[in-house]
């Protein structure tokens, strides 16, 4: 079997029962079946790739309100793996995730090689055009050559057509339908501007329909598969979309796929569940970060036991390490 297909199938287990394949014929899983391999190739085949990873999802109902563990941990994994493959990486997030990511990078000795860009606050962004917003990021990105912009578990604005209630159009929602537009920087502008420029590849990783990238899937497919899907569905597409059961899993698989295509092996340590949990514990404490399902600061992701969550790493190791 094609190893890229094995990786894709491994991460598309709807372990959290989000409804990714409620409709057996038209669903989020089968909407873009070739995008995972295409995303891997776009990074692997580029002569000098430079990747900006945009992450951070605010959970206002958590105790305390904070960013969630799904997304930042995957971003850290991508940085750990891709830097070793010679790919320049910058991490981009809101101020509520900066401390967690900085601690994670330091834990993995990447604090000098992977810069962090703090996005404009929502109030700052209100006075910016899309181009202003892009230039703010571009002037701070810290890598010489930017070829790819990737969103992992990053909320994006909803659709604007008549099927969406007027008050909920072009707004960012949690999976439970809570409007968090004014609590997060409008990072989707980076993807719209990247696509306008035309020389930067965009990639989205998500697990619920409300993330940047999901605009590549038609609104009606998300509406019929995901609870409250019509409300929360993100309208922002990316060139390549990786749909998975947990967004961090998409990061694991993408890094593995790039290595496989380049004929290289990733360090076995990357697939050590205990080492991954240790890195998460550091990030949770420093952030804090919270489990997006339970809303409490813990070294868990999406309400799963660590054994459930890390099973993907264990199964991925023979393919890539």
LODREN-343499 format. One record per residue (C-alpha): residue number from 1; residue in three letters; y, x, z. Coordinates in Angstrom, 3 decimals. Example, Ala and Ser with C-alpha at 12.3 -4.5 7.8 and 13.67 -1.06 7.14 Angstrom:
# LODREN-343499
site doba: 1 | lummi: ala | y: -4.500 | x: 12.300 | z: 7.800
site doba: 2 | lummi: ser | y: -1.060 | x: 13.670 | z: 7.140
# end
This chain:
# LODREN-343499
site doba: 1 | lummi: unk | y: 0.000 | x: 0.000 | z: 0.000
site doba: 2 | lummi: unk | y: 3.564 | x: 1.140 | z: -0.688
site doba: 3 | lummi: unk | y: 4.805 | x: 2.700 | z: 2.594
site doba: 4 | lummi: unk | y: 8.235 | x: 1.107 | z: 2.167
site doba: 5 | lummi: unk | y: 6.579 | x: -2.309 | z: 1.943
site doba: 6 | lummi: unk | y: 4.568 | x: -1.482 | z: 5.059
site doba: 7 | lummi: unk | y: 7.750 | x: -0.642 | z: 6.944
site doba: 8 | lummi: unk | y: 9.499 | x: -3.800 | z: 5.729
site doba: 9 | lummi: unk | y: 6.595 | x: -6.033 | z: 6.670
site doba: 10 | lummi: unk | y: 6.291 | x: -4.370 | z: 10.070
site doba: 11 | lummi: unk | y: 9.871 | x: -5.220 | z: 11.070
site doba: 12 | lummi: unk | y: 9.859 | x: -8.791 | z: 9.740
site doba: 13 | lummi: unk | y: 7.852 | x: -10.292 | z: 12.579
site doba: 14 | lummi: unk | y: 9.994 | x: -13.146 | z: 13.929
site doba: 15 | lummi: unk | y: 9.098 | x: -12.184 | z: 17.478
site doba: 16 | lummi: unk | y: 12.073 | x: -14.009 | z: 18.974
site doba: 17 | lummi: unk | y: 11.263 | x: -17.202 | z: 17.041
site doba: 18 | lummi: unk | y: 14.742 | x: -17.359 | z: 15.514
site doba: 19 | lummi: unk | y: 13.513 | x: -19.433 | z: 12.584
site doba: 20 | lummi: unk | y: 13.617 | x: -16.652 | z: 10.010
site doba: 21 | lummi: unk | y: 10.858 | x: -18.330 | z: 7.996
site doba: 22 | lummi: unk | y: 10.912 | x: -21.969 | z: 9.161
site doba: 23 | lummi: unk | y: 10.712 | x: -23.071 | z: 5.540
site doba: 24 | lummi: unk | y: 7.621 | x: -21.329 | z: 4.100
site doba: 25 | lummi: unk | y: 9.078 | x: -21.340 | z: 0.589
site doba: 26 | lummi: unk | y: 12.802 | x: -20.532 | z: 0.990
site doba: 27 | lummi: unk | y: 13.726 | x: -18.532 | z: 4.061
site doba: 28 | lummi: unk | y: 15.574 | x: -15.483 | z: 5.332
site doba: 29 | lummi: unk | y: 12.526 | x: -13.224 | z: 5.132
site doba: 30 | lummi: unk | y: 11.789 | x: -13.754 | z: 1.450
site doba: 31 | lummi: unk | y: 15.387 | x: -14.141 | z: 0.274
site doba: 32 | lummi: unk | y: 15.908 | x: -10.437 | z: -0.557
site doba: 33 | lummi: unk | y: 12.430 | x: -8.872 | z: -0.689
site doba: 34 | lummi: unk | y: 13.463 | x: -5.707 | z: -2.530
site doba: 35 | lummi: unk | y: 16.593 | x: -4.910 | z: -0.538
site doba: 36 | lummi: unk | y: 14.920 | x: -2.802 | z: 2.136
site doba: 37 | lummi: unk | y: 13.512 | x: -0.356 | z: -0.410
site doba: 38 | lummi: unk | y: 16.805 | x: -0.360 | z: -2.312
site doba: 39 | lummi: unk | y: 18.746 | x: 0.478 | z: 0.861
site doba: 40 | lummi: unk | y: 16.397 | x: 3.366 | z: 1.620
site doba: 41 | lummi: unk | y: 16.715 | x: 4.714 | z: -1.929
site doba: 42 | lummi: unk | y: 20.489 | x: 4.441 | z: -1.946
site doba: 43 | lummi: unk | y: 20.670 | x: 6.849 | z: 0.995
site doba: 44 | lummi: unk | y: 17.726 | x: 9.057 | z: 0.075
site doba: 45 | lummi: unk | y: 18.793 | x: 9.635 | z: -3.531
site doba: 46 | lummi: unk | y: 22.453 | x: 10.370 | z: -2.902
site doba: 47 | lummi: unk | y: 23.317 | x: 14.052 | z: -3.218
site doba: 48 | lummi: unk | y: 25.676 | x: 14.118 | z: -0.217
site doba: 49 | lummi: unk | y: 25.531 | x: 10.842 | z: 1.686
site doba: 50 | lummi: unk | y: 27.969 | x: 9.974 | z: 4.432
site doba: 51 | lummi: unk | y: 27.241 | x: 6.867 | z: 6.494
site doba: 52 | lummi: unk | y: 29.489 | x: 4.741 | z: 8.707
site doba: 53 | lummi: unk | y: 27.456 | x: 2.594 | z: 11.118
site doba: 54 | lummi: unk | y: 29.321 | x: -0.465 | z: 12.393
site doba: 55 | lummi: unk | y: 27.847 | x: -2.152 | z: 15.451
site doba: 56 | lummi: unk | y: 28.625 | x: -4.017 | z: 18.675
site doba: 57 | lummi: unk | y: 28.147 | x: -7.718 | z: 19.430
site doba: 58 | lummi: unk | y: 30.083 | x: -9.162 | z: 22.360
site doba: 59 | lummi: unk | y: 28.282 | x: -11.523 | z: 24.754
site doba: 60 | lummi: unk | y: 31.067 | x: -13.386 | z: 26.625
site doba: 61 | lummi: unk | y: 28.646 | x: -15.406 | z: 28.760
site doba: 62 | lummi: unk | y: 26.853 | x: -12.337 | z: 30.145
site doba: 63 | lummi: unk | y: 27.206 | x: -11.037 | z: 33.674
site doba: 64 | lummi: unk | y: 29.363 | x: -9.060 | z: 33.161
site doba: 65 | lummi: unk | y: 30.634 | x: -9.927 | z: 29.651
site doba: 66 | lummi: unk | y: 29.651 | x: -6.939 | z: 27.513
site doba: 67 | lummi: unk | y: 28.138 | x: -5.748 | z: 24.263
site doba: 68 | lummi: unk | y: 24.445 | x: -6.369 | z: 23.688
site doba: 69 | lummi: unk | y: 21.656 | x: -3.809 | z: 23.506
site doba: 70 | lummi: unk | y: 20.556 | x: -4.848 | z: 20.019
site doba: 71 | lummi: unk | y: 22.670 | x: -2.875 | z: 17.572
site doba: 72 | lummi: unk | y: 23.963 | x: 0.135 | z: 19.539
site doba: 73 | lummi: unk | y: 20.444 | x: 1.432 | z: 20.225
site doba: 74 | lummi: unk | y: 19.588 | x: 1.151 | z: 16.533
site doba: 75 | lummi: unk | y: 22.831 | x: 2.899 | z: 15.611
site doba: 76 | lummi: unk | y: 21.910 | x: 5.761 | z: 17.947
site doba: 77 | lummi: unk | y: 18.455 | x: 6.017 | z: 16.381
site doba: 78 | lummi: unk | y: 19.948 | x: 6.196 | z: 12.890
site doba: 79 | lummi: unk | y: 22.301 | x: 8.953 | z: 14.014
site doba: 80 | lummi: unk | y: 19.464 | x: 10.900 | z: 15.656
site doba: 81 | lummi: unk | y: 17.246 | x: 10.656 | z: 12.575
site doba: 82 | lummi: unk | y: 19.690 | x: 10.905 | z: 9.694
site doba: 83 | lummi: unk | y: 21.678 | x: 13.861 | z: 10.982
site doba: 84 | lummi: unk | y: 18.424 | x: 15.826 | z: 10.943
site doba: 85 | lummi: unk | y: 18.031 | x: 14.822 | z: 7.287
site doba: 86 | lummi: unk | y: 21.429 | x: 16.243 | z: 6.429
site doba: 87 | lummi: unk | y: 23.307 | x: 12.939 | z: 6.316
site doba: 88 | lummi: unk | y: 26.774 | x: 12.767 | z: 7.845
site doba: 89 | lummi: unk | y: 27.161 | x: 9.884 | z: 10.301
site doba: 90 | lummi: unk | y: 30.085 | x: 8.214 | z: 12.040
site doba: 91 | lummi: unk | y: 29.663 | x: 5.321 | z: 14.468
site doba: 92 | lummi: unk | y: 32.230 | x: 2.497 | z: 14.417
site doba: 93 | lummi: unk | y: 32.614 | x: -0.108 | z: 17.166
site doba: 94 | lummi: unk | y: 34.911 | x: -2.031 | z: 19.508
site doba: 95 | lummi: unk | y: 36.234 | x: -0.592 | z: 22.741
site doba: 96 | lummi: unk | y: 33.638 | x: -2.568 | z: 24.735
site doba: 97 | lummi: unk | y: 30.825 | x: -0.484 | z: 23.179
site doba: 98 | lummi: unk | y: 32.447 | x: 2.945 | z: 23.007
site doba: 99 | lummi: unk | y: 31.320 | x: 4.180 | z: 26.431
site doba: 100 | lummi: unk | y: 27.714 | x: 3.168 | z: 25.813
site doba: 101 | lummi: unk | y: 27.559 | x: 4.855 | z: 22.415
site doba: 102 | lummi: unk | y: 29.319 | x: 7.970 | z: 23.677
site doba: 103 | lummi: unk | y: 26.785 | x: 8.245 | z: 26.498
site doba: 104 | lummi: unk | y: 23.894 | x: 7.746 | z: 24.096
site doba: 105 | lummi: unk | y: 25.163 | x: 10.411 | z: 21.710
site doba: 106 | lummi: unk | y: 25.634 | x: 12.813 | z: 24.596
site doba: 107 | lummi: unk | y: 22.135 | x: 12.082 | z: 25.880
site doba: 108 | lummi: unk | y: 20.813 | x: 13.097 | z: 22.457
site doba: 109 | lummi: unk | y: 23.133 | x: 16.124 | z: 22.056
site doba: 110 | lummi: unk | y: 25.024 | x: 14.513 | z: 19.189
site doba: 111 | lummi: unk | y: 28.439 | x: 14.234 | z: 20.814
site doba: 112 | lummi: unk | y: 29.825 | x: 17.087 | z: 18.710
site doba: 113 | lummi: unk | y: 28.293 | x: 16.100 | z: 15.380
site doba: 114 | lummi: unk | y: 28.668 | x: 12.298 | z: 15.314
site doba: 115 | lummi: unk | y: 32.222 | x: 10.967 | z: 15.768
site doba: 116 | lummi: unk | y: 33.015 | x: 7.504 | z: 17.113
site doba: 117 | lummi: unk | y: 35.793 | x: 5.354 | z: 15.689
site doba: 118 | lummi: unk | y: 37.194 | x: 2.645 | z: 17.946
site doba: 119 | lummi: unk | y: 38.219 | x: -0.348 | z: 15.851
site doba: 120 | lummi: unk | y: 41.643 | x: -1.986 | z: 16.210
site doba: 121 | lummi: unk | y: 41.750 | x: -4.644 | z: 18.893
site doba: 122 | lummi: unk | y: 41.780 | x: -8.264 | z: 17.699
site doba: 123 | lummi: unk | y: 45.506 | x: -8.498 | z: 18.499
site doba: 124 | lummi: unk | y: 46.266 | x: -5.295 | z: 16.578
site doba: 125 | lummi: unk | y: 44.221 | x: -6.473 | z: 13.614
site doba: 126 | lummi: unk | y: 46.217 | x: -9.710 | z: 13.309
site doba: 127 | lummi: unk | y: 49.140 | x: -7.687 | z: 11.994
site doba: 128 | lummi: unk | y: 47.058 | x: -5.679 | z: 9.527
site doba: 129 | lummi: unk | y: 46.174 | x: -6.346 | z: 5.916
site doba: 130 | lummi: unk | y: 42.647 | x: -5.577 | z: 4.770
site doba: 131 | lummi: unk | y: 43.939 | x: -2.312 | z: 3.294
site doba: 132 | lummi: unk | y: 45.751 | x: -1.421 | z: 6.533
site doba: 133 | lummi: unk | y: 42.540 | x: -2.038 | z: 8.441
site doba: 134 | lummi: unk | y: 40.564 | x: 0.155 | z: 6.056
site doba: 135 | lummi: unk | y: 43.121 | x: 2.968 | z: 6.240
site doba: 136 | lummi: unk | y: 43.054 | x: 2.827 | z: 10.049
site doba: 137 | lummi: unk | y: 39.317 | x: 3.490 | z: 9.904
site doba: 138 | lummi: unk | y: 39.504 | x: 5.978 | z: 7.025
site doba: 139 | lummi: unk | y: 42.035 | x: 8.173 | z: 8.813
site doba: 140 | lummi: unk | y: 39.793 | x: 8.395 | z: 11.888
site doba: 141 | lummi: unk | y: 36.289 | x: 8.521 | z: 10.418
site doba: 142 | lummi: unk | y: 35.784 | x: 12.256 | z: 10.928
site doba: 143 | lummi: unk | y: 33.371 | x: 12.837 | z: 8.042
site doba: 144 | lummi: unk | y: 34.379 | x: 14.301 | z: 4.710
site doba: 145 | lummi: unk | y: 32.377 | x: 12.161 | z: 2.323
site doba: 146 | lummi: unk | y: 31.860 | x: 8.430 | z: 2.908
site doba: 147 | lummi: unk | y: 29.276 | x: 6.889 | z: 0.581
site doba: 148 | lummi: unk | y: 27.769 | x: 4.055 | z: 2.671
site doba: 149 | lummi: unk | y: 28.963 | x: 1.521 | z: 5.231
site doba: 150 | lummi: unk | y: 26.269 | x: -0.203 | z: 7.280
site doba: 151 | lummi: unk | y: 26.517 | x: -3.104 | z: 9.729
site doba: 152 | lummi: unk | y: 23.799 | x: -3.520 | z: 12.324
site doba: 153 | lummi: unk | y: 23.865 | x: -6.644 | z: 14.496
site doba: 154 | lummi: unk | y: 27.557 | x: -7.158 | z: 13.795
site doba: 155 | lummi: unk | y: 28.854 | x: -10.717 | z: 13.700
site doba: 156 | lummi: unk | y: 30.796 | x: -11.888 | z: 10.656
site doba: 157 | lummi: unk | y: 32.872 | x: -14.973 | z: 9.783
site doba: 158 | lummi: unk | y: 31.335 | x: -18.283 | z: 8.761
site doba: 159 | lummi: unk | y: 31.519 | x: -20.068 | z: 5.434
site doba: 160 | lummi: unk | y: 34.578 | x: -22.043 | z: 4.379
site doba: 161 | lummi: unk | y: 33.141 | x: -24.865 | z: 2.294
site doba: 162 | lummi: unk | y: 33.197 | x: -28.583 | z: 3.146
site doba: 163 | lummi: unk | y: 29.777 | x: -28.601 | z: 4.825
site doba: 164 | lummi: unk | y: 31.230 | x: -26.567 | z: 7.696
site doba: 165 | lummi: unk | y: 33.577 | x: -28.405 | z: 10.115
site doba: 166 | lummi: unk | y: 37.178 | x: -27.431 | z: 9.432
site doba: 167 | lummi: unk | y: 37.754 | x: -25.906 | z: 12.878
site doba: 168 | lummi: unk | y: 34.649 | x: -23.721 | z: 12.492
site doba: 169 | lummi: unk | y: 35.372 | x: -22.258 | z: 9.062
site doba: 170 | lummi: unk | y: 35.925 | x: -18.510 | z: 8.755
site doba: 171 | lummi: unk | y: 35.063 | x: -18.056 | z: 12.444
site doba: 172 | lummi: unk | y: 32.564 | x: -15.728 | z: 14.151
site doba: 173 | lummi: unk | y: 29.864 | x: -17.424 | z: 16.211
site doba: 174 | lummi: unk | y: 27.051 | x: -16.423 | z: 18.507
site doba: 175 | lummi: unk | y: 23.597 | x: -17.831 | z: 17.761
site doba: 176 | lummi: unk | y: 24.341 | x: -20.572 | z: 20.282
site doba: 177 | lummi: unk | y: 27.445 | x: -21.571 | z: 18.321
site doba: 178 | lummi: unk | y: 30.081 | x: -20.103 | z: 20.627
site doba: 179 | lummi: unk | y: 33.239 | x: -18.965 | z: 18.826
site doba: 180 | lummi: unk | y: 33.946 | x: -15.279 | z: 19.586
site doba: 181 | lummi: unk | y: 36.382 | x: -14.603 | z: 16.735
site doba: 182 | lummi: unk | y: 39.219 | x: -13.605 | z: 19.054
site doba: 183 | lummi: unk | y: 37.035 | x: -11.338 | z: 21.187
site doba: 184 | lummi: unk | y: 35.971 | x: -8.870 | z: 18.496
site doba: 185 | lummi: unk | y: 37.700 | x: -6.772 | z: 15.875
site doba: 186 | lummi: unk | y: 37.310 | x: -8.208 | z: 12.328
site doba: 187 | lummi: unk | y: 35.032 | x: -5.407 | z: 11.109
site doba: 188 | lummi: unk | y: 33.958 | x: -7.475 | z: 8.097
site doba: 189 | lummi: unk | y: 37.194 | x: -6.321 | z: 6.472
site doba: 190 | lummi: unk | y: 35.657 | x: -2.859 | z: 6.088
site doba: 191 | lummi: unk | y: 32.866 | x: -4.323 | z: 3.985
site doba: 192 | lummi: unk | y: 35.156 | x: -6.455 | z: 1.863
site doba: 193 | lummi: unk | y: 37.387 | x: -3.463 | z: 1.192
site doba: 194 | lummi: unk | y: 34.420 | x: -1.156 | z: 0.506
site doba: 195 | lummi: unk | y: 33.127 | x: -3.606 | z: -2.079
site doba: 196 | lummi: unk | y: 36.594 | x: -3.890 | z: -3.612
site doba: 197 | lummi: unk | y: 36.795 | x: -0.108 | z: -3.992
site doba: 198 | lummi: unk | y: 33.435 | x: -0.141 | z: -5.752
site doba: 199 | lummi: unk | y: 32.237 | x: 3.382 | z: -4.954
site doba: 200 | lummi: unk | y: 30.791 | x: 2.733 | z: -1.491
site doba: 201 | lummi: unk | y: 27.390 | x: 1.119 | z: -0.907
site doba: 202 | lummi: unk | y: 27.226 | x: -1.598 | z: 1.752
site doba: 203 | lummi: unk | y: 24.152 | x: -2.381 | z: 3.857
site doba: 204 | lummi: unk | y: 23.627 | x: -5.134 | z: 6.409
site doba: 205 | lummi: unk | y: 20.952 | x: -5.394 | z: 9.105
site doba: 206 | lummi: unk | y: 20.536 | x: -8.652 | z: 10.999
site doba: 207 | lummi: unk | y: 18.092 | x: -11.009 | z: 12.652
site doba: 208 | lummi: unk | y: 19.817 | x: -14.375 | z: 12.988
site doba: 209 | lummi: unk | y: 21.954 | x: -15.361 | z: 10.009
site doba: 210 | lummi: unk | y: 25.337 | x: -14.806 | z: 11.672
site doba: 211 | lummi: unk | y: 25.638 | x: -11.085 | z: 10.966
site doba: 212 | lummi: unk | y: 27.576 | x: -9.174 | z: 8.315
site doba: 213 | lummi: unk | y: 25.374 | x: -8.988 | z: 5.236
site doba: 214 | lummi: unk | y: 23.843 | x: -12.440 | z: 5.593
site doba: 215 | lummi: unk | y: 26.327 | x: -13.785 | z: 3.053
site doba: 216 | lummi: unk | y: 23.906 | x: -12.501 | z: 0.431
site doba: 217 | lummi: unk | y: 21.612 | x: -15.393 | z: 1.405
site doba: 218 | lummi: unk | y: 22.758 | x: -18.833 | z: 0.298
site doba: 219 | lummi: unk | y: 24.251 | x: -21.029 | z: 3.015
site doba: 220 | lummi: unk | y: 21.678 | x: -23.785 | z: 2.544
site doba: 221 | lummi: unk | y: 18.765 | x: -21.395 | z: 3.186
site doba: 222 | lummi: unk | y: 20.219 | x: -20.301 | z: 6.533
site doba: 223 | lummi: unk | y: 21.130 | x: -23.901 | z: 7.336
site doba: 224 | lummi: unk | y: 17.588 | x: -25.192 | z: 6.830
site doba: 225 | lummi: unk | y: 15.853 | x: -22.341 | z: 8.668
site doba: 226 | lummi: unk | y: 18.032 | x: -21.358 | z: 11.640
site doba: 227 | lummi: unk | y: 19.066 | x: -23.709 | z: 14.463
site doba: 228 | lummi: unk | y: 22.825 | x: -24.285 | z: 14.018
site doba: 229 | lummi: unk | y: 22.457 | x: -22.166 | z: 10.884
site doba: 230 | lummi: unk | y: 25.043 | x: -24.040 | z: 8.888
site doba: 231 | lummi: unk | y: 27.619 | x: -23.381 | z: 11.589
site doba: 232 | lummi: unk | y: 26.879 | x: -19.730 | z: 12.353
site doba: 233 | lummi: unk | y: 25.898 | x: -18.451 | z: 8.883
site doba: 234 | lummi: unk | y: 28.003 | x: -15.424 | z: 7.926
site doba: 235 | lummi: unk | y: 29.703 | x: -15.553 | z: 4.535
site doba: 236 | lummi: unk | y: 30.074 | x: -11.759 | z: 4.112
site doba: 237 | lummi: unk | y: 27.443 | x: -10.241 | z: 1.784
site doba: 238 | lummi: unk | y: 26.357 | x: -6.635 | z: 1.500
site doba: 239 | lummi: unk | y: 24.764 | x: -4.997 | z: -1.519
site doba: 240 | lummi: unk | y: 21.549 | x: -4.487 | z: 0.420
site doba: 241 | lummi: unk | y: 20.408 | x: -6.770 | z: 3.250
site doba: 242 | lummi: unk | y: 17.644 | x: -5.938 | z: 5.724
site doba: 243 | lummi: unk | y: 16.422 | x: -9.025 | z: 7.601
site doba: 244 | lummi: unk | y: 14.183 | x: -8.294 | z: 10.572
site doba: 245 | lummi: unk | y: 12.870 | x: -9.760 | z: 13.802
site doba: 246 | lummi: unk | y: 15.097 | x: -7.466 | z: 15.883
site doba: 247 | lummi: unk | y: 18.053 | x: -5.688 | z: 14.306
site doba: 248 | lummi: unk | y: 17.241 | x: -2.345 | z: 15.944
site doba: 249 | lummi: unk | y: 13.887 | x: -2.445 | z: 14.157
site doba: 250 | lummi: unk | y: 15.733 | x: -2.424 | z: 10.853
site doba: 251 | lummi: unk | y: 17.425 | x: 0.837 | z: 11.844
site doba: 252 | lummi: unk | y: 14.083 | x: 2.394 | z: 12.764
site doba: 253 | lummi: unk | y: 12.570 | x: 1.401 | z: 9.430
site doba: 254 | lummi: unk | y: 15.574 | x: 2.480 | z: 7.365
site doba: 255 | lummi: unk | y: 15.509 | x: 5.977 | z: 8.855
site doba: 256 | lummi: unk | y: 11.753 | x: 6.187 | z: 8.302
site doba: 257 | lummi: unk | y: 12.083 | x: 4.995 | z: 4.716
site doba: 258 | lummi: unk | y: 14.748 | x: 7.566 | z: 3.873
site doba: 259 | lummi: unk | y: 12.548 | x: 10.340 | z: 5.280
site doba: 260 | lummi: unk | y: 9.511 | x: 9.145 | z: 3.327
site doba: 261 | lummi: unk | y: 11.451 | x: 9.037 | z: 0.062
site doba: 262 | lummi: unk | y: 12.713 | x: 12.554 | z: 0.672
site doba: 263 | lummi: unk | y: 9.223 | x: 13.807 | z: 1.396
site doba: 264 | lummi: unk | y: 10.161 | x: 14.763 | z: 4.955
site doba: 265 | lummi: unk | y: 8.796 | x: 13.963 | z: 8.393
site doba: 266 | lummi: unk | y: 10.888 | x: 12.677 | z: 11.262
site doba: 267 | lummi: unk | y: 10.543 | x: 14.209 | z: 14.723
site doba: 268 | lummi: unk | y: 7.705 | x: 12.605 | z: 16.689
site doba: 269 | lummi: unk | y: 10.073 | x: 12.246 | z: 19.655
site doba: 270 | lummi: unk | y: 11.995 | x: 9.569 | z: 17.757
site doba: 271 | lummi: unk | y: 8.985 | x: 7.272 | z: 17.979
site doba: 272 | lummi: unk | y: 8.287 | x: 7.861 | z: 21.670
site doba: 273 | lummi: unk | y: 8.827 | x: 4.493 | z: 23.412
site doba: 274 | lummi: unk | y: 9.576 | x: 6.166 | z: 26.754
site doba: 275 | lummi: unk | y: 12.254 | x: 8.390 | z: 25.211
site doba: 276 | lummi: unk | y: 13.798 | x: 5.396 | z: 23.456
site doba: 277 | lummi: unk | y: 13.895 | x: 3.421 | z: 26.681
site doba: 278 | lummi: unk | y: 15.428 | x: 6.376 | z: 28.492
site doba: 279 | lummi: unk | y: 18.237 | x: 6.517 | z: 25.927
site doba: 280 | lummi: unk | y: 18.787 | x: 2.777 | z: 26.312
site doba: 281 | lummi: unk | y: 18.918 | x: 3.054 | z: 30.102
site doba: 282 | lummi: unk | y: 21.703 | x: 5.623 | z: 29.787
site doba: 283 | lummi: unk | y: 23.651 | x: 3.367 | z: 27.424
site doba: 284 | lummi: unk | y: 23.188 | x: 0.258 | z: 29.569
site doba: 285 | lummi: unk | y: 24.467 | x: 2.062 | z: 32.651
site doba: 286 | lummi: unk | y: 27.466 | x: 3.624 | z: 30.885
site doba: 287 | lummi: unk | y: 28.529 | x: 0.587 | z: 28.884
site doba: 288 | lummi: unk | y: 27.453 | x: -1.569 | z: 30.390
site doba: 289 | lummi: unk | y: 25.285 | x: -3.192 | z: 27.745
site doba: 290 | lummi: unk | y: 23.386 | x: -6.417 | z: 28.309
site doba: 291 | lummi: unk | y: 20.266 | x: -7.986 | z: 26.876
site doba: 292 | lummi: unk | y: 21.606 | x: -10.470 | z: 24.334
site doba: 293 | lummi: unk | y: 19.148 | x: -13.184 | z: 25.374
site doba: 294 | lummi: unk | y: 19.094 | x: -12.848 | z: 29.165
site doba: 295 | lummi: unk | y: 22.735 | x: -11.742 | z: 29.471
site doba: 296 | lummi: unk | y: 22.031 | x: -9.171 | z: 32.184
site doba: 297 | lummi: unk | y: 22.395 | x: -5.365 | z: 32.123
site doba: 298 | lummi: unk | y: 18.839 | x: -4.155 | z: 31.540
site doba: 299 | lummi: unk | y: 17.027 | x: -1.696 | z: 29.304
site doba: 300 | lummi: unk | y: 15.530 | x: -4.517 | z: 27.233
site doba: 301 | lummi: unk | y: 16.339 | x: -6.084 | z: 23.876
site doba: 302 | lummi: unk | y: 16.438 | x: -9.770 | z: 22.911
site doba: 303 | lummi: unk | y: 14.532 | x: -10.887 | z: 25.999
site doba: 304 | lummi: unk | y: 11.361 | x: -9.030 | z: 24.978
site doba: 305 | lummi: unk | y: 9.168 | x: -6.963 | z: 27.261
site doba: 306 | lummi: unk | y: 9.470 | x: -3.279 | z: 26.480
site doba: 307 | lummi: unk | y: 5.855 | x: -3.233 | z: 25.251
site doba: 308 | lummi: unk | y: 6.609 | x: -6.035 | z: 22.765
site doba: 309 | lummi: unk | y: 9.762 | x: -4.366 | z: 21.580
site doba: 310 | lummi: unk | y: 8.444 | x: -0.795 | z: 21.303
site doba: 311 | lummi: unk | y: 5.239 | x: -1.781 | z: 19.509
site doba: 312 | lummi: unk | y: 7.105 | x: -1.341 | z: 16.237
site doba: 313 | lummi: unk | y: 7.883 | x: 2.290 | z: 17.058
site doba: 314 | lummi: unk | y: 4.249 | x: 2.971 | z: 17.869
site doba: 315 | lummi: unk | y: 3.058 | x: 1.454 | z: 14.597
site doba: 316 | lummi: unk | y: 5.762 | x: 3.184 | z: 12.582
site doba: 317 | lummi: unk | y: 5.012 | x: 6.694 | z: 13.826
site doba: 318 | lummi: unk | y: 1.958 | x: 7.366 | z: 11.578
site doba: 319 | lummi: unk | y: 4.020 | x: 6.438 | z: 8.534
site doba: 320 | lummi: unk | y: 7.023 | x: 8.671 | z: 9.150
site doba: 321 | lummi: unk | y: 6.376 | x: 11.366 | z: 11.763
# end
